[in-house]
């Protein structure tokens, strides 16, 4: 059995066992954290930080969590909404006047958060993702693919720039700066959107699925998914220094399970963790407000979207390309985070859910 490091409550032994099983099954490395009432009941890691399996995964190893980053961006928007500085029902153009062109007058802030704005595709070169003014100007000039609010299509890369530019217009700070100062810094969370060079030595590079190489690109998991459009993002792009330095608030966040779980515990615990309040309970509840329910045009599967989060029964959260995941269970004040450097094909990408189910087993014992 794989060697698992860290600590966990005895009621949650199923979680490190689930992690060990994934590593035994061939995954390279990962970390898992479960927070209840804002405190860790599981904080474990194992495997390796490199594809050659020569460098053990350490307590402070961090990894690109891909679209789990969207939950951090959503939290920033919800904090501003709770302060009264951002109105989810306002036109985006109130904050970003240049956005008004090409039939986007009716795009509301909540459409950006719920993938219903009609701007799902990044059609520029990858290099433009690393230049904020260029990226946001490109999106401001685009026309929506459908009537905003009438349908949903996963905005895999574009959502972060769209929400992030609204945050920048309101605060005068980039999304990464706002997150670092108002969220991660306040909580002491080791999560970064725009990674400084001093942390490079801690990064576990993404490993493509077996039989794939670094030119592997993302594809939608649903059987009804539409053909890929826009620019494909490759594993090698995500492993580049340029990607780490850039602020791509939908996909370039770096952290470990501990930091992801700590930040999203804010949402699980009604807006406050360890005596630090980031937003009110009502502000947290906004994430639950269903914005769309139906088939996602891009993912090709049924989805429910709240304000910045996917809705899944009694829980909400989101996953990242290849396997990383965070799930928030507000009734139990629990947040579960799983991050990995090992990608899987979309059809096999369920390892994070296995960890979440193991956490629910521990929760049963906690409630008994």
N, C-alpha and C positions, 0 to 999 in steps of 0.2 A: 504494500500500500504506500502511496505517496506520502512523503513527510510533510505534515502541516504544522506551520508555526503560528504563534499568536495565542490568544486566550478566548475563552467562551464560557458562558453559563452552562451548567450541566444539563439544563432543560433543553438546550439547543444543540446537543451533540449531533443531531441529524445534519446540521449545516456543514461543519468541517468534514463529516463523512461524505456528503454530497460533493464537496470540493475535491476530496481525495479521489472519489470515483471518476470525476471528470479528468483529472490529471492522469489517473491510471489508464483511462481510455484514450490517451494520446494528446490531450491539450498541453500546451507548453507551460503557461503560468497564469496565475490569477490571484485576486484577493476578494474577500467577502466580508461585509460588515452588516450587522443587524443592530439597529438602535430602537430601543423602547423607552418612551418618556425622555427622549433626548440623550440617553446614556447607552453606551455599547454593551450589548449582551453577547455579541460575536464580533471578533476582530481577528481574522485569520488570513493567511496567505500561503502559497506554496508553488512549487515548480520552478521555472527558470525565466529570466528576463530576456533571453536571446534564443534565436531559432536553433543555434548549435548546442544549446543546453549546457553551457559552460559557466554561466553566471547565475547563481541562485537568486530567486525573487526575494527581495529584502523588505523589511517593514516599511521603508520609505520609497520603494519603487513606485513610479507613476507611469501612466499609460494614456494614450489618446483614447478617450471614451466615445469618440465620434458623436452620434446624435443624442447621447445622454446629456451633452452640453446644452441641448435645447431646454432642459428643465432648469438650468442655471439662468439662462436668458429669460425664460418665463418668470422666474422668481424676481428678477430685477424689475420687469415690467409690473408685476403685481405689487411690489414695494412702492413704486412710483404711483400706481393707481390708489393704493391705500393712503398715501400722503395727499391725495387730491391733485397731484401734478400731471397725471395722465388719465384721460377719460377713455375707457375701452370702446365707448359708443361714438367717439368723435371721429370725423374723417381724418385719415392720415395726413391730408394736406394742411390741417390746422397746425401741425407741428413741422411739416416738411412740404413747403409750398411747391417745390419743383416736382413733386410726385403727382400733381394734378393732371398732367397731360395724358394723352392716349387712352381716354375713357376710364381713368381711375378715380374720377371725382367721388364715386360711391364706395370706394374702398375704406372701410372703417378699421380702426386699430384692432378690434376683436377679430376681424377677418385675417389679419396677419398672424395672430396667435393661434388661430384654429385651422390654418391651412386652407382657407376658403377664399383667399384674395385673388386667385386665378393667375398667380405668378410662380408656378412650381419649378420652372426650368432655368438653370444657369446656362446661358448660351454663349458666354465669353470664354476665352482661353483660361486655363487654370492659373496662369501667372497673374491675371487680373484679380483673383481672389485675395492676393496678398497686398493689394493697394485699395484701402478703404474708399477714398473719394471716387476712384474709377469704378469700383464694384457697385457702389450705391447709385452713381450717375447712370450706369447701364440699366439698373433695375427701375430707376425713376422714369426712364424713357420707354420702358416696355408697355405693351398693351395686354390687358388680362385675357386669358384663354377662355373664360366663361364669365357670366354675370357675377360679380363679387357677392359672396354670401349664398349663392344658389347651389353650389356644389363644393366638394372638397377634393383636393389632390395634394399629396404630401409634398411640402416645400422643403426638400431635404437639405439643400444648401442655402437657398434664398431667404428662408425665414429669419435666420440670424442677422443678416444684413438689414432686412426690412425692419425688424423690431429694434435692432441695435441702433439704426440711424434715428429712429424716433426717440430712443433713450438719449442719444447724443444731442439731438436738437433741444431736448428739455433740460438736460443737466450740464451741457458743455463738456461732458466727459465721454470717452469711448465706453462701449459696453464692458470691455475688459477692465478698464480703470474703475468704472462704477462698481462692478462686481468685486474687484480686489479691495476697494476701500469700504464699501457699504455692507458687503456680505462676507466674503472669505476672511478679510482682515478682522472684522468684528467678531467672527466666530472662531478664528484661529484654524481655518480649514485650508488644507494643502491642495487647493484646486486653482488652476490658472487658465485664463483665456488670453492667449498671447504669452507664451512661456519664455521667461528670461533665460539667457545662456547659462547662467549659474546652475540651472537645474538639469541641463542636458545629460549629465552623467547618471541621472536617476531614471531616465526614460527607458522603458521596455518597448522596443520597436514592434510594430504590428507584424504578425506572421500570417501570410495568406493561407487559405485552406489547403489541406493536402492535395497534391497534384497541381496546384496553382503557383504562379510566381508573382512578382511585385507589380506586374501589369494587370492583375486581377482588378476588375471594376465592379461597382455595386450593381445589383439587379433587384427588382421588386420581388417579394416572396409569393404573392398571390397568383393563382392560376389564371385569373382574369386581368392580370396587370397589363397595362398598355406598353407597347414597345418603348425601350429607353430613348429618351430625347434629351437634348442639351448635351453639355460636356460631361463625359464620364470621369469620375474621380478614381484614381488608381491607388493601390496600396503604397506604391512608391511615392506618390504625392504626399500622402499622410505621414510618411516616414522622413520627409525632407526637413531640413533646417528651416526653409522658408515657411513651411506649413506651421511649424512650432512657433515661430516668431509672430506670425500673422494672427489677427483677431478675426476668426471665422466663427461667429457665435452660435452657429447651428451644428458645428462639427469639429472644432479644433481645441476642445477643452482637455486639459491633462490633469489627472488626479489618480487617487486610489479609492478603493471601496470605502475606506474610513472617511475620507473627505466628502465623497458623494453622499454617503449616508448621513453625515453630520449636517451638511447644508440642507438636505431635503427633509431632515427631521424637523426643521422649522415649519414645514407644511404639515407634517404629521402631528405636531404638537400645538396647533392653533396659533402659530406665529412667533413663538418664543422657545428658546433652547438655552439651558444653563444660565438663566437669568438675563439673557440677551433677547430683547423683543425687536424683530424686524418688521412685523406687520400685525394687524389685528386678526382676530379669528374671522371676522367678516371678510377681511382681505384674503385670507386663505380660502374661504369658501367660494370665492370667485373662480378658483381653479376648477370647481365642480360644475360650474354653470355650462350645461351642454350647449354647444354651438352648432354641432353637426352630428347626425347619425345616419349612416347609409354606406354605400360603397364608395371607397376612395378611388378616384379616377387614376391615380398613379400607382398605388399599391395593389389595386385589383382585388380588394377584400373589404368586408364590412368594418367600419371604424366608427368610434364615438370620440369626438374631440371636445374638451373643455377649453378654458383659456390657457393655452400653452402646454397642456398635458393631454395624453390619451386617457380615456376613461375605460376602466376594466372592472365591471361589477362594483364591488364595494371599495375598490382601490383605484389609484391613478398613478401615472408615471410615464416612462418611456424607455426604449432601448436604443442601442447604437449598432451601427453596421458591424457585423461579425460576432456580436454576443454580449457586450456590456449592457447593463440593465439597472434601473432603479424603480422600485415600486413602493408606493406610500399607502399605508392603511390607516386613515385618520381615526377610525373607531377604536383601533387598538393602540393608537399613538406609536405606530411602528413604521420604520423605513428600512428597506432591504436593498443593499447595493452589491452588485457583482461586476467586477471589471476584469478584462482579460486581454492578453496580447495575441491570443489564438483565434483567428477567424474560422468560421465554418460556412459552408454553403447555406443559402437561405432555407432550404428544406430541412437542414439538420440543426438550425440555429435555435435550439431550445434549452441550452445549458443554463442560462440565467433563470428560466422558469423553474427548472429543477431545484435550484438553490432557494428560490422564493417559496416553493412548496415545502421544502425542508424547514424554512423559517416559520411557516404556519404551524408545522408540527410542534415546534417549540412553544409557540404562542398558546396552543391548547393546554400545555402543561402549566404555563404561567397563569392561565385563567382558572385552572382547576382548584 
